[in-house]
């Protein structure tokens, strides 16, 4: 597959595809995320519901909606008490604090019905982000962010909102259980399942990786991305051929009319044909590279991996791979 070097068996939990595959499995998603959150948050959860790829549309076309990777809703006596937005990220550049601020606003908006007078009924919201890079540069395995009063820092300010950022390679804070879980999240293989919780999580991961529908979905995803790239290439070729052909026609006509000789006409045609081939080839290749870079970013790859993959796929442009990634990485 053009967009990744990893096989399904090599995927880690921090990869969106695997995380979403687990969230979509009705048999294991509830026990999996119940155990995962109990370790990361240090609390037991009551009845929960797990949903993958939840969309919250924009209020109007000019604004942006959101897509929650995994949403876990916790219930107590039939009422929603806690909402957990679980988001793995392996790409930088999103400015996650403001990104998460927007997500929080869109999520909360679903629980504020017209006529609501008692705002204490809005459920608690945990926006949970897991990254393989240190967002704040302090080497903590977890950063818990809450609103508070600057003048009276110890004053209780309970708005029910928590932002939690987990860094898979962090060394400070947290607990050994959290560290074990984050290490497994970063490298999801059995040798990193070192305690009861991670061994149980590993059993779920192994099961999902061997499901035929997950294997088929992963293959289809790669084929789909490659098909988009191929279709875009062909569309570009058609458009460029039409544009260049029109330019060539005018250029040939002008030169031939001036020289009015068969020799000059032949030379012009050969020169133009070569220029057309080079121009189309160059522009189509660069458009393909642009599409691939956008795909790498969309599927949470890193810039470093994107450069390596471009150098492998387009060896003639290896020296320009870094430049292309910087140019087209949104």
PAZAPA-4460 file (N, C-alpha, C; in steps of 0.05 Angstrom, whole numbers, plus 32768, in hexadecimal, padded with zeros to 4 digits):
% residues 330
    n_x    n_y    n_z   ca_x   ca_y   ca_z    c_x    c_y    c_z   seq   type   mol
   8011   7FE8   8000   8000   8000   8000   8011   8019   8000     1      X     A
   800A   802D   7FF0   801A   8044   7FED   801C   8056   8005     2      X     A
   8009   8055   8017   8009   8069   802C   8016   8061   8046     3      X     A
   801E   8048   8048   802B   803F   8061   803D   8027   805C     4      X     A
   8052   8025   806C   8063   800D   806A   805B   7FF8   807E     5      X     A
   8049   7FFF   8090   8041   7FEC   80A5   802D   7FD8   809A     6      X     A
   8030   7FBF   80A3   801B   7FAB   809F   8007   7FAE   80B5     7      X     A
   7FF0   7FA1   80B3   7FDC   7FA2   80C8   7FE8   7F98   80E2     8      X     A
   7FF8   7F83   80E2   8003   7F77   80FA   8017   7F8A   8107     9      X     A
   8022   7F9D   80F8   8036   7FAF   8102   8029   7FC9   810D    10      X     A
   800F   7FCD   8109   8003   7FE5   8113   8003   7FE6   8132    11      X     A
   8005   7FFE   813C   8004   8003   8159   7FEA   8011   8160    12      X     A
   7FE3   8011   8179   7FCA   801D   8182   7FC9   803B   817C    13      X     A
   7FE0   8048   817A   7FDF   8064   8174   7FD8   806A   8157    14      X     A
   7FD9   8055   8146   7FD0   8058   812A   7FB2   8058   812A    15      X     A
   7FA7   806C   811C   7F8A   8070   811C   7F7A   8058   8112    16      X     A
   7F85   804A   80FE   7F76   8033   80F3   7F71   801E   8108    17      X     A
   7F85   8017   8117   7F82   8002   812B   7F70   800B   8142    18      X     A
   7F74   8023   814B   7F63   802E   8161   7F46   802E   8158    19      X     A
   7F41   8036   8140   7F25   8037   8136   7F1A   801B   8131    20      X     A
   7F2B   8009   8129   7F22   7FED   8124   7F18   7FE1   813F    21      X     A
   7F27   7FE6   8154   7F1E   7FDC   816E   7F05   7FE9   8178    22      X     A
   7F03   8004   8174   7EEB   8013   817C   7ED2   800A   816C    23      X     A
   7ED6   7FFF   8154   7EC0   7FF7   8143   7EB7   7FDA   8149    24      X     A
   7EC7   7FCB   8158   7EC0   7FB0   815E   7EAE   7FAE   8176    25      X     A
   7E95   7FA5   8172   7E81   7FA5   8188   7E87   7F91   819E    26      X     A
   7E98   7F7E   8198   7E9E   7F69   81AC   7EB2   7F72   81C0    27      X     A
   7EC6   7F81   81B7   7EDC   7F88   81CA   7EDF   7FA6   81CF    28      X     A
   7ED1   7FB7   81C1   7ED6   7FD4   81C5   7ED0   7FDD   81E2    29      X     A
   7EBB   7FD2   81ED   7EB3   7FDB   8208   7EC8   7FD2   821D    30      X     A
   7ECF   7FB8   821F   7EE4   7FB0   8233   7EFF   7FBC   822D    31      X     A
   7F06   7FBF   8213   7F20   7FCB   820C   7F22   7FE8   8217    32      X     A
   7F0F   7FF9   8210   7F11   8015   8218   7F0B   8019   8235    33      X     A
   7EFB   8007   8241   7EF7   8009   825E   7F12   8004   826D    34      X     A
   7F21   7FF0   8264   7F3A   7FEA   8271   7F4F   8000   826B    35      X     A
   7F50   8008   8252   7F63   801D   824B   7F5F   8037   825B    36      X     A
   7F46   8040   825C   7F40   8059   826B   7F44   8055   8289    37      X     A
   7F3E   803D   8293   7F42   8039   82B0   7F5F   803C   82B8    38      X     A
   7F71   8034   82A6   7F8E   8036   82AB   7F97   8053   82A8    39      X     A
   7F8F   8060   8292   7F98   807B   828C   7F8C   8090   82A0    40      X     A
   7F73   808C   82A7   7F66   809F   82B8   7F66   8098   82D6    41      X     A
   7F6D   807F   82DC   7F6E   8076   82F7   7F53   8074   8304    42      X     A
   7F3E   806C   82F6   7F24   806A   8301   7F14   8054   82F2    43      X     A
   7F01   8048   82FF   7EF0   8034   82F3   7ED8   8041   82E5    44      X     A
   7ED1   8037   82CE   7EBB   8043   82BF   7EA2   8032   82C3    45      X     A
   7E8B   803F   82C1   7E71   8030   82C3   7E6A   8027   82A7    46      X     A
   7E50   8026   82A1   7E48   801C   8286   7E51   8030   8271    47      X     A
   7E5D   8026   825C   7E67   8038   8247   7E5D   802F   822B    48      X     A
   7E5E   8042   8219   7E59   803C   81FC   7E70   8047   81EC    49      X     A
   7E7B   8038   81D9   7E92   8040   81CA   7E89   8044   81AC    50      X     A
   7E90   805A   81A1   7E8A   8060   8185   7EA3   806A   8177    51      X     A
   7EA7   8061   815E   7EBE   8069   814E   7EB6   807D   8139    52      X     A
   7EC9   8090   8134   7EC6   80A3   811E   7EAB   80B2   811F    53      X     A
   7EA5   80BD   8137   7E8C   80CD   813A   7E8F   80E8   812D    54      X     A
   7E7C   80EF   811C   7E7C   8109   810F   7E69   811C   811D    55      X     A
   7E72   8135   8121   7E61   814A   812A   7E62   8160   8115    56      X     A
   7E4D   8164   8106   7E4D   8176   80EF   7E50   8193   80F7    57      X     A
   7E58   81A3   80E4   7E5A   81C0   80E9   7E3F   81CC   80EA    58      X     A
   7E3D   81E4   80F7   7E23   81F2   80F9   7E1A   81FC   80DE    59      X     A
   7E2C   8202   80CC   7E26   820C   80B1   7E3E   8205   809F    60      X     A
   7E3A   8205   8084   7E4E   81FC   8072   7E69   820A   8074    61      X     A
   7E6A   8223   807C   7E84   8231   807C   7E95   822A   8095    62      X     A
   7E89   821B   80A8   7E98   8213   80C0   7E9F   81F6   80BE    63      X     A
   7EB0   81EE   80D1   7EBB   81D3   80D1   7EAE   81C1   80E6    64      X     A
   7EA7   81A9   80DF   7E9E   8195   80F2   7EB6   8187   80FE    65      X     A
   7EB1   8172   810E   7EC7   8162   8119   7EC2   8145   8116    66      X     A
   7ED7   8135   8118   7ED5   8118   8118   7EE4   810D   8130    67      X     A
   7ED6   8101   8142   7EE2   80F6   815A   7EEC   80DA   8154    68      X     A
   7F05   80D5   8159   7F10   80BA   8153   7F01   80A5   8162    69      X     A
   7F00   80A8   817D   7EF2   8095   818D   7EE3   80A5   81A3    70      X     A
   7EC9   80A0   81A5   7EB9   80AD   81BA   7EAF   8097   81CD    71      X     A
   7EB5   809B   81E7   7EAB   8089   81FC   7E98   8099   820D    72      X     A
   7E80   808F   820F   7E6B   809C   8220   7E65   808B   8238    73      X     A
   7E67   8097   8250   7E62   8088   8268   7E46   808F   8274    74      X     A
   7E38   807B   827E   7E1D   807F   8287   7E1A   8077   82A5    75      X     A
   7E08   8085   82B2   7E01   807D   82CE   7DE3   8081   82D0    76      X     A
   7DD5   806A   82D5   7DB8   806A   82D7   7DAB   8077   82BE    77      X     A
   7DB6   8070   82A7   7DAA   8079   828E   7DB2   8094   8285    78      X     A
   7DC0   80A4   8295   7DC8   80BF   828E   7DE5   80C0   8287    79      X     A
   7DED   80D0   8273   7E09   80D3   826B   7E17   80E4   8281    80      X     A
   7E2B   80D8   828D   7E3A   80E6   82A2   7E56   80F0   8298    81      X     A
   7E63   80E0   8287   7E7E   80E7   827D   7E80   80E1   8260    82      X     A
   7E8D   80F3   8251   7E93   80EE   8235   7EB2   80EF   8232    83      X     A
   7EBD   80DB   8224   7ED9   80DA   8220   7EDF   80DB   8202    84      X     A
   7EEC   80F0   81F9   7EF5   80F2   81DD   7F12   80E8   81DC    85      X     A
   7F16   80D2   81CE   7F31   80C4   81CE   7F3D   80C8   81B3    86      X     A
   7F54   80D6   81B2   7F60   80DE   8198   7F7E   80D7   8198    87      X     A
   7F87   80C2   818A   7FA4   80BE   8185   7FAD   80D1   816F    88      X     A
   7FC5   80DC   8173   7FD1   80EF   815F   7FEE   80E8   815C    89      X     A
   7FF7   80E4   8143   8013   80E0   813E   801E   80F5   812A    90      X     A
   800E   810A   8126   8018   8120   8116   8017   813A   8126    91      X     A
   802B   814A   8122   802C   8164   812F   8021   8179   811D    92      X     A
   801F   8192   8127   8017   81A8   8116   7FF9   81B0   8119    93      X     A
   7FEA   81A1   8129   7FCD   81A7   812C   7FC7   81BD   8141    94      X     A
   7FDB   81C4   8150   7FD7   81D4   8168   7FC1   81C8   8179    95      X     A
   7FC8   81B1   8185   7FB4   81A1   8193   7FA4   81AF   81A9    96      X     A
   7FB0   81C0   81B9   7F9F   81CE   81CD   7F87   81DD   81C1    97      X     A
   7F8B   81EB   81AB   7F75   81F9   819E   7F63   81E6   818E    98      X     A
   7F70   81D2   8182   7F61   81BD   8174   7F4D   81B0   8188    99      X     A
   7F57   81AA   81A0   7F46   819C   81B4   7F32   81AF   81C0   100      X     A
   7F38   81C9   81C1   7F24   81DC   81CA   7F0C   81DD   81B7   101      X     A
   7F11   81DB   819D   7EFB   81DB   818A   7EEB   81C1   818D   102      X     A
   7EF9   81AA   818F   7EEC   8191   8192   7EDA   8191   81AB   103      X     A
   7EE5   819C   81C1   7ED5   819D   81DA   7EBB   81AD   81D6   104      X     A
   7EBD   81C3   81C8   7EA5   81D4   81C3   7E90   81C5   81B3   105      X     A
   7E99   81B7   819E   7E86   81A8   818D   7E79   8191   819D   106      X     A
   7E89   8183   81AD   7E7F   816C   81BC   7E6B   8176   81D1   107      X     A
   7E72   818B   81E0   7E60   8195   81F5   7E46   819E   81E9   108      X     A
   7E47   81A9   81D1   7E2F   81B5   81C4   7E19   81A0   81C0   109      X     A
   7E20   8187   81BF   7E0C   8172   81BB   7DFB   816D   81D4   110      X     A
   7E05   8176   81EB   7DF7   8170   8204   7DE9   8189   8210   111      X     A
   7DE9   819E   8200   7DDA   81B6   8209   7DC2   81B9   81F8   112      X     A
   7DAC   81AF   8202   7D92   81B0   81F3   7D85   81CB   81F8   113      X     A
   7D75   81D2   81E5   7D65   81EB   81E8   7D54   81EA   8201   114      X     A
   7D55   81FF   8210   7D45   8200   8229   7D53   81F6   8241   115      X     A
   7D6C   81EB   823E   7D7A   81E1   8255   7D7F   81F7   826A   116      X     A
   7D78   81F3   8282   7D7C   8207   8297   7D91   81FE   82AC   117      X     A
   7D93   81E4   82B0   7DA6   81DA   82C4   7DBF   81CF   82B5   118      X     A
   7DD3   81E1   82B3   7DEB   81DA   82A4   7DFC   81C5   82B2   119      X     A
   7DF6   81BF   82CB   7E05   81AA   82D9   7DFF   818E   82CC   120      X     A
   7DEA   818D   82BC   7DE3   8174   82AF   7DF5   816D   8297   121      X     A
   7E05   8181   828E   7E18   817B   8278   7E2D   8167   8282   122      X     A
   7E32   8151   8274   7E45   813D   827E   7E61   8147   827F   123      X     A
   7E71   813B   8290   7E8E   8141   8291   7E9A   8138   8276   124      X     A
   7EAE   8147   826D   7EBB   8141   8254   7ED9   813E   8258   125      X     A
   7EE4   8128   824E   7F00   8122   824F   7F0A   8122   8231   126      X     A
   7F1A   8135   822A   7F26   8135   820F   7F42   8129   8212   127      X     A
   7F45   8110   8208   7F5D   8101   820D   7F6D   80FE   81F3   128      X     A
   7F86   8108   81F4   7F97   8108   81DD   7FB0   80F7   81E4   129      X     A
   7FB7   80E5   81D2   7FCF   80D5   81D5   7FE2   80DB   81BD   130      X     A
   7FFB   80E3   81C3   800E   80EA   81AE   8028   80DB   81B3   131      X     A
   8037   80D7   819D   8051   80CB   819F   8067   80E1   819E   132      X     A
   805F   80FA   81A2   8072   8110   81A5   8069   8120   81BD   133      X     A
   807C   812E   81C9   8077   813D   81E2   806C   8159   81DB   134      X     A
   8052   815C   81DE   8045   8175   81D6   804F   818D   81E5   135      X     A
   8056   8189   81FF   805D   819F   8210   807B   819F   8218   136      X     A
   8089   818B   8210   80A6   818B   8214   80B0   8188   8230   137      X     A
   80A0   817D   8242   80A8   8179   825E   80AD   815C   8265   138      X     A
   80AB   814A   8252   80B0   812D   8256   809D   8120   826A   139      X     A
   8085   812A   826D   8071   811D   827E   8062   8109   826D   140      X     A
   805B   80F2   8279   804B   80DE   826A   802D   80E7   8269   141      X     A
   8025   80F9   827A   800A   8104   8279   8009   8121   8283   142      X     A
   7FF9   8131   8275   7FF5   814D   827C   7FD6   8150   8280   143      X     A
   7FCE   8157   8298   7FB1   815B   829D   7FAC   8179   829E   144      X     A
   7F9A   8183   828D   7F94   819F   828B   7F78   81A5   8294   145      X     A
   7F74   81B7   82A7   7F5A   81BE   82B1   7F58   81DD   82B2   146      X     A
   7F40   81E7   82B0   7F3B   8204   82B5   7F3E   820A   82D3   147      X     A
   7F49   8221   82D9   7F4C   8228   82F5   7F4D   8246   82F7   148      X     A
   7F4B   8250   8310   7F4C   826D   8315   7F69   8276   831A   149      X     A
   7F72   8289   830B   7F8E   8292   830E   7F93   829F   8329   150      X     A
   7F7F   82AF   8333   7F83   82BD   834C   7F82   82AA   8364   151      X     A
   7F72   8295   8362   7F70   8282   8378   7F74   8266   836C   152      X     A
   7F8D   825E   8368   7F92   8245   8359   7F86   822D   8367   153      X     A
   7F83   822D   8381   7F79   8216   8390   7F5B   8215   8391   154      X     A
   7F4E   822A   8387   7F31   822B   8388   7F25   8216   8375   155      X     A
   7F11   8207   837E   7F05   81F3   836D   7EF4   8200   8357   156      X     A
   7EFA   81F7   833F   7EEB   8202   8328   7EE2   81EA   8317   157      X     A
   7ECB   81DF   831D   7EC2   81C6   8310   7EB0   81CB   82F9   158      X     A
   7EBC   81CD   82E1   7EAC   81D0   82C9   7EA9   81B5   82BA   159      X     A
   7EB4   81A0   82C6   7EB1   8185   82BA   7EC2   817F   82A2   160      X     A
   7ED6   8191   829D   7EE6   818E   8285   7F03   8187   828B   161      X     A
   7F0E   8173   827D   7F29   816B   8281   7F36   8167   8265   162      X     A
   7F4D   8172   8261   7F5E   816B   824A   7F75   815B   8254   163      X     A
   7F78   8143   8249   7F8E   8131   8251   7F9F   812B   8239   164      X     A
   7FB9   8131   823B   7FCC   812B   8226   7FE0   8116   8230   165      X     A
   7FE0   80FF   8222   7FF2   80E9   8229   8008   80E8   8214   166      X     A
   8021   80E7   821E   8038   80E5   820D   8044   80C9   8211   167      X     A
   8044   80BA   81FB   804B   809D   81FD   8067   8098   8207   168      X     A
   8079   80AB   8204   8095   80A7   820B   809D   80B7   8224   169      X     A
   8089   80C3   8232   808F   80D4   8249   809A   80C3   8260   170      X     A
   80AA   80D0   8271   80B7   80C3   8287   80AD   80CD   82A2   171      X     A
   80A3   80E5   82A3   809B   80F2   82BC   807D   80EE   82C2   172      X     A
   8076   80F0   82DC   805A   80F0   82E4   804D   80D5   82DF   173      X     A
   8033   80D4   82E2   8024   80BC   82DD   802B   80A5   82F0   174      X     A
   8028   808D   82E6   802D   8075   82F6   803A   8060   82E4   175      X     A
   8043   804A   82F1   804F   8035   82E1   803B   8028   82CE   176      X     A
   8022   8026   82D8   800D   801A   82C7   8008   802B   82AF   177      X     A
   8007   8046   82B3   8003   8058   829C   801A   8056   8289   178      X     A
   8032   8055   8294   804A   8054   8283   804A   803A   8272   179      X     A
   8043   8024   827F   8041   800A   8270   802C   800C   825A   180      X     A
   8015   8018   825F   8000   801A   824B   8009   802C   8234   181      X     A
   8016   8042   823A   801E   8054   8225   8034   8048   8214   182      X     A
   8046   8039   8221   805B   802B   8211   804F   8017   81FE   183      X     A
   803A   8009   8208   802C   7FF5   81F6   801D   8004   81E0   184      X     A
   8012   801B   81E7   8003   802A   81D3   8016   8033   81BC   185      X     A
   802F   8039   81C3   8042   8042   81AF   804D   802A   819F   186      X     A
   8052   8014   81AC   805C   7FFC   819F   804B   7FE4   81A7   187      X     A
   8037   7FDF   8198   8022   7FCB   81A0   8029   7FAF   8198   188      X     A
   803D   7FA4   81A5   8043   7F87   81A1   8045   7F79   81BC   189      X     A
   8044   7F60   81BB   8041   7F50   81D4   8058   7F54   81E7   190      X     A
   8070   7F5A   81DD   8087   7F5D   81F0   8084   7F76   8201   191      X     A
   8073   7F88   81F9   806E   7FA0   8209   8055   7F9D   821B   192      X     A
   8049   7F86   821B   8033   7F80   822E   803F   7F75   8247   193      X     A
   8044   7F87   825B   8055   7F7F   8272   8045   7F7D   828C   194      X     A
   802C   7F84   828C   801C   7F81   82A4   8000   7F76   829C   195      X     A
   7FEF   7F72   82B0   7FD5   7F66   82AA   7FC4   7F77   8297   196      X     A
   7FC5   7F91   829A   7FB5   7FA3   8289   7FBE   7FA2   826C   197      X     A
   7FD9   7FA5   8268   7FE3   7FA5   824D   7FE1   7F8A   8240   198      X     A
   7FE3   7F74   8250   7FDF   7F5A   8244   7FC3   7F56   823A   199      X     A
   7FB0   7F60   8249   7F94   7F5E   8241   7F8F   7F6F   8228   200      X     A
   7F9A   7F87   8228   7F97   7F99   8211   7FA4   7F8B   81F9   201      X     A
   7FBA   7F7F   81FC   7FC8   7F71   81E6   7FB7   7F5B   81DB   202      X     A
   7FA8   7F4D   81EC   7F97   7F37   81E2   7F81   7F42   81D0   203      X     A
   7F76   7F5A   81D7   7F62   7F66   81C7   7F6E   7F6F   81AC   204      X     A
   7F86   7F7B   81AD   7F93   7F85   8195   7F99   7F6E   8182   205      X     A
   7FA3   7F58   818D   7FAA   7F41   817C   7F91   7F36   816F   206      X     A
   7F7B   7F35   817E   7F62   7F2A   8172   7F58   7F3C   815B   207      X     A
   7F59   7F56   815F   7F4F   7F68   814A   7F60   7F67   8131   208      X     A
   7F7B   7F65   8135   7F8D   7F64   811E   7F89   7F4B   810D   209      X     A
   7F7D   7F36   8118   7F79   7F1D   8109   7F5C   7F1A   80FF   210      X     A
   7F4C   7F2E   8103   7F30   7F2D   80F8   7F31   7F31   80DA   211      X     A
   7F23   7F1F   80CB   7F24   7F22   80AE   7F19   7F3D   80A4   212      X     A
   7F04   7F47   80B1   7EF9   7F61   80A8   7F0C   7F78   80AD   213      X     A
   7F1D   7F76   80C2   7F31   7F8B   80C7   7F47   7F89   80B2   214      X     A
   7F50   7F71   80AD   7F65   7F6D   8098   7F5B   7F78   807D   215      X     A
   7F42   7F71   8076   7F37   7F7A   805D   7F34   7F99   805D   216      X     A
   7F2C   7FA4   8073   7F29   7FC1   8075   7F43   7FCF   8072   217      X     A
   7F58   7FC4   807D   7F73   7FD0   807B   7F7D   7FCF   805E   218      X     A
   7F79   7FB9   8051   7F81   7FB6   8035   7F70   7FCA   8024   219      X     A
   7F56   7FCB   8029   7F45   7FDD   801A   7F4D   7FFA   801D   220      X     A
   7F55   8001   8036   7F5D   801D   803B   7F75   8024   802A   221      X     A
   7F89   8012   8029   7FA0   8017   8019   7F9A   8019   7FFB   222      X     A
   7F89   8006   7FF2   7F81   8006   7FD6   7F71   8020   7FCF   223      X     A
   7F60   8028   7FE2   7F50   8040   7FDE   7F62   8059   7FDA   224      X     A
   7F76   805B   7FEC   7F89   8072   7FEA   7F98   8071   7FD0   225      X     A
   7FA3   805A   7FC9   7FB1   8057   7FB0   7FA0   805E   7F98   226      X     A
   7F86   8055   7F99   7F74   805B   7F83   7F6F   8079   7F80   227      X     A
   7F6C   8087   7F97   7F68   80A4   7F96   7F80   80B1   7F89   228      X     A
   7F98   80A8   7F90   7FB0   80B4   7F85   7FB1   80AF   7F67   229      X     A
   7FAC   8096   7F5E   7FAC   808F   7F42   7F97   809F   7F32   230      X     A
   7F7F   80A2   7F3E   7F6A   80B1   7F30   7F72   80CE   7F2D   231      X     A
   7F7E   80D9   7F43   7F86   80F5   7F42   7F9C   80F9   7F2D   232      X     A
   7FAE   80E5   7F2B   7FC3   80E7   7F17   7FB7   80E8   7EFA   233      X     A
   7FA4   80D6   7EF5   7F98   80D5   7EDB   7F89   80EF   7ED4   234      X     A
   7F7A   80F9   7EE8   7F6C   8113   7EE4   7F80   8129   7EDE   235      X     A
   7F96   8129   7EEC   7FAA   813E   7EE8   7FB6   813C   7ECB   236      X     A
   7FBB   8122   7EC3   7FC6   811E   7EA9   7FB3   8129   7E93   237      X     A
   7F99   8123   7E96   7F86   812C   7E82   7F84   814A   7E82   238      X     A
   7F84   8156   7E99   7F82   8173   7E9A   7F9A   8181   7E8E   239      X     A
   7FB2   8176   7E96   7FCB   8182   7E8C   7FCE   817E   7E6E   240      X     A
   7FC6   8166   7E65   7FC8   8161   7E48   7FB7   8175   7E38   241      X     A
   7F9F   817A   7E42   7F8D   818D   7E35   7F98   81A9   7E35   242      X     A
   7FA2   81B1   7E4D   7FAD   81CC   7E4F   7FC6   81CF   7E3E   243      X     A
   7FD8   81BC   7E3F   7FF1   81BE   7E31   7FED   81BB   7E13   244      X     A
   7FDA   81AA   7E0B   7FD4   81A7   7DEE   7FCB   81C1   7DE2   245      X     A
   7FBA   81D0   7DF1   7FB1   81EA   7DE7   7FC8   81FD   7DE5   246      X     A
   7FDA   81FD   7DF9   7FF1   820F   7DF7   8003   8207   7DE0   247      X     A
   8006   81ED   7DDB   8018   81E3   7DC6   800D   81EB   7DAB   248      X     A
   7FF2   81E8   7DA8   7FE6   81EE   7D8F   7FEB   820B   7D87   249      X     A
   7FE8   821D   7D9A   7FED   8239   7D94   800A   823E   7D8E   250      X     A
   801C   8231   7D9D   8039   8235   7D99   8042   822A   7D7E   251      X     A
   8039   8212   7D77   8040   8205   7D5E   8036   8216   7D46   252      X     A
   801D   821E   7D48   8011   822E   7D33   8021   8248   7D2E   253      X     A
   8028   8255   7D44   8037   826E   7D41   8052   826A   7D34   254      X     A
   8060   8255   7D3E   807B   8250   7D33   807B   8247   7D16   255      X     A
   8068   8235   7D10   8067   822A   7CF5   805F   8240   7CE2   256      X     A
   804D   8251   7CEA   8044   8266   7CD8   805B   827A   7CD2   257      X     A
   806D   827C   7CE5   8083   828F   7CE1   8098   8282   7CCF   258      X     A
   809F   8269   7CD3   80B4   825C   7CC5   80AB   8250   7CAA   259      X     A
   8092   8245   7CAB   8086   8239   7C93   8098   8225   7C85   260      X     A
   80A5   8214   7C95   80B5   81FF   7C89   80B0   81E5   7C97   261      X     A
   80B2   81CF   7C89   80AD   81B5   7C94   80C2   81AE   7CAA   262      X     A
   80DB   81B7   7CA6   80F0   81B2   7CB8   80EB   81BF   7CD3   263      X     A
   80E4   81D8   7CD2   80DF   81E7   7CEB   80C7   81DB   7CF9   264      X     A
   80B2   81D4   7CEA   809A   81C8   7CF5   80A1   81AF   7D04   265      X     A
   80B2   819E   7CF9   80BA   8185   7D05   80C9   818A   7D1F   266      X     A
   80DC   819D   7D1E   80EC   81A3   7D35   80DB   81AE   7D4C   267      X     A
   80C9   81C0   7D45   80B7   81CB   7D59   80A6   81B6   7D66   268      X     A
   809B   81A4   7D55   808A   818F   7D5F   8099   817C   7D73   269      X     A
   80B1   8175   7D6B   80C1   8164   7D7C   80C8   8172   7D97   270      X     A
   80CF   818B   7D95   80D6   819A   7DAD   80BD   819D   7DBF   271      X     A
   80A7   81A3   7DB4   808E   81A6   7DC3   8086   818C   7DD0   272      X     A
   8088   8176   7DC0   8081   815B   7DCB   8092   8155   7DE3   273      X     A
   80AB   815B   7DE2   80BD   8155   7DF9   80B6   8167   7E11   274      X     A
   80B0   8180   7E0B   80A8   8193   7E21   808E   818A   7E2E   275      X     A
   807B   8181   7E1D   8062   8178   7E28   8066   8160   7E3B   276      X     A
   8075   814C   7E31   807A   8134   7E41   8086   813B   7E5C   277      X     A
   809B   814C   7E5B   80A8   8154   7E74   8096   8163   7E87   278      X     A
   8087   8176   7E7B   8075   8186   7E8C   805F   8176   7E99   279      X     A
   8052   8165   7E89   803D   8154   7E94   8048   8141   7EA9   280      X     A
   805F   8134   7EA2   806A   8121   7EB5   8071   812E   7ED0   281      X     A
   807D   8146   7ECE   8086   8154   7EE7   806E   815D   7EF7   282      X     A
   8059   8168   7EEA   8043   8173   7EF9   8031   815C   7F04   283      X     A
   802E   8146   7EF5   801F   8130   7EFF   802D   8123   7F18   284      X     A
   8047   8120   7F15   8056   8115   7F2C   8054   8126   7F45   285      X     A
   8057   8140   7F41   8055   8152   7F59   8039   8151   7F65   286      X     A
   8025   8150   7F54   8009   814F   7F5E   8006   8135   7F6D   287      X     A
   8011   811F   7F63   800F   8105   7F71   801D   8107   7F8D   288      X     A
   8034   8114   7F8D   8042   8118   7FA6   8032   8128   7FBA   289      X     A
   8025   813D   7FB0   8014   814E   7FC1   7FFE   813E   7FCE   290      X     A
   7FF1   812D   7FBD   7FDB   811C   7FC7   7FE5   8109   7FDC   291      X     A
   7FFC   80FC   7FD7   8007   80E9   7FEA   800E   80F6   8004   292      X     A
   801A   810E   8003   8021   811C   801C   8008   8121   802D   293      X     A
   7FF3   812A   801F   7FDA   8130   802D   7FCE   8116   8039   294      X     A
   7FD1   8100   802A   7FC7   80E6   8034   7FD7   80DD   804D   295      X     A
   7FF2   80E1   804C   8003   80D9   8063   7FFA   80E9   807B   296      X     A
   7FF4   8103   8078   7FEC   8113   808E   7FD0   810B   8098   297      X     A
   7FBE   8106   8086   7FA3   80FF   808D   7FA2   80E5   809E   298      X     A
   7FB4   80D2   8097   7FB5   80B9   80A5   7FCA   80B8   80BB   299      X     A
   7FD0   80D1   80C5   7FE0   80D3   80DE   7FFC   80C9   80DB   300      X     A
   8008   80CB   80C3   8024   80C4   80C1   8034   80DC   80CB   301      X     A
   804F   80D9   80CB   8060   80EF   80D3   806E   80FB   80BB   302      X     A
   8079   8113   80BE   8088   811F   80A8   80A0   810E   80A0   303      X     A
   80AE   8104   80B5   80C6   80F4   80AF   80BF   80DB   809F   304      X     A
   80AA   80CD   80A6   80A1   80B6   8097   8099   80BD   807B   305      X     A
   808B   80D4   8078   8082   80DE   805E   8099   80E2   804C   306      X     A
   80AF   80EE   8056   80C7   80F3   8046   80D3   80D8   803C   307      X     A
   80D5   80C5   804E   80E0   80AB   8047   80CF   809D   8032   308      X     A
   80B5   809E   8035   80A3   8091   8022   80A4   809E   8006   309      X     A
   80A6   80B9   8006   80A8   80C7   7FEC   80C2   80C0   7FDF   310      X     A
   80D8   80BE   7FEE   80F2   80B8   7FE2   80F2   809B   7FD6   311      X     A
   80E3   8089   7FE3   80E1   806E   7FD9   80CF   806C   7FC0   312      X     A
   80B9   807A   7FC1   80A6   8079   7FAB   80AF   8089   7F92   313      X     A
   80BD   809F   7F97   80C6   80B1   7F82   80E4   80B6   7F84   314      X     A
   80F5   80A2   7F7E   8112   80A5   7F82   811D   80BD   7F72   315      X     A
   8111   80C4   7F5B   811B   80DA   7F4B   8118   80F5   7F59   316      X     A
   8105   80F5   7F6D   8100   810E   7F7C   8109   810B   7F99   317      X     A
   811B   80F8   7F9E   8124   80F3   7FBA   8130   810C   7FC7   318      X     A
   813F   811B   7FB8   814C   8133   7FC3   8138   8149   7FCA   319      X     A
   8120   8147   7FBE   810C   815C   7FC2   80F6   8153   7FD6   320      X     A
   80F9   813B   7FE1   80E3   812F   7FF2   80DD   8141   800A   321      X     A
   80F2   814B   8017   80EE   815C   802F   80DF   8175   8026   322      X     A
   80E8   8181   8010   80DB   8199   8006   80BD   8195   8000   323      X     A
   80B7   817E   7FF3   809B   8178   7FEC   808A   8175   8005   324      X     A
   8094   8166   8019   8085   8162   8032   8080   817C   8040   325      X     A
   8094   818E   8042   8090   81A8   804E   807C   81B9   803E   326      X     A
   807C   81B6   8024   806B   81C6   8013   804E   81BE   8015   327      X     A
   8048   81A3   8017   802D   819A   8015   8021   8191   802F   328      X     A
   8031   8191   8044   8027   8188   805F   8016   819F   806A   329      X     A
   7FFC   819B   806D   7FE9   81B0   8075   7FEE   81B8   8092   330      X     A
***
